Amino acid sequence: MKRADVGRGLRRGVFVIPTFLTVMNLFFGFRCMINSTRALQAITEGNNAAAIDFFEKACFALFVAAIFDTFDGLIARQLHATSEFGKEYDSLADVVTFGAAPALLVYAWGLRTLGNLGGAIAFLFLVAVSLRLARFNVMTGKSDHRYFVGLPSPGGALTIASIVNFAHAPVFQHDFAMVMLIVTTVVAFSMVSPIRYRSQKGLNLQKERSLMYFVMLALIVGVASKWPKEFFFAGAILYLVSGPLIKLWSVAFPSRSLPPEVLEPIEAP
């Protein structure tokens, strides 16, 4: 075999790795949808214990899908295997995993008692995710990589999943269903809002850290292992409100530094 053929084969193999991770992301999103439908069937049969078990499995599937979604882009950049195909395929997978799957999950768990109104709000969540991903693809390379414009779709999906996983029992009360309607609507509009959210891409992992940093990290891991449902619920809610809080802080205490466009010299006409 010629060396050029070997090189092309290795190159194709490198591109297979991030694509496989995206497929796994899609697989666990599909698993979430299957378990949500099984939970809905169990509710209609009056088997709430089985419904709770299926809802927990659906939430866990979304958590695993988010892990694969995080690493497919990271590994693609590390292997220099980014491509237009990978970007588009990742967006299509995210519409299913972080759009359709959590929309079906929140409808089966908390919005089904509202009838058509609950279905409309679940559809609103799906539309918001699709618009969020389309805007992200258009703005790639045109915005600060340290921030997301709008709540990222995995963050919105995990917010819904963390609430379902924390409460776990299906909703039958009309008042609490209305609360979930408001929460789902807020999450949907957060994803298409212009509010900025901190991105993990802005973290510098090669920077030296103090020992206190690792002590705090160990403390977080310990708390998460002791109270996993409470930890992920609190983390998701804090991230959801972090964007508006940062925006309010910047309005109340504006930075004195001039924006980059003011500091740049103006060219003569």
Secondary structure, 3 states (H helix, E strand, C coil): CCHHHHHHHHHHHHHHHHHHHHHHHHHHHHHHHHHHHHHHHHHHCCCHHHHHHHHHHHHHHHHHHHHHHHHHHHHHHHCCCCCHHHHHHHHHHHHHHHHHHHHHHHHHHHHHHHCHHHHHHHHHHHHHHHHHHHHHHHHCCCCCCCEEECCCHHHHHHHHHHHHHHHCCCCCCHHHHHHHHHHHHHHHHHHHCCCEEECHHHCCCCCCCCHHHHHHHHHHHHHHHHCHHHHHHHHHHHHHHHHHHHHHHHHHCCCCCCCHHHHCCCCCC
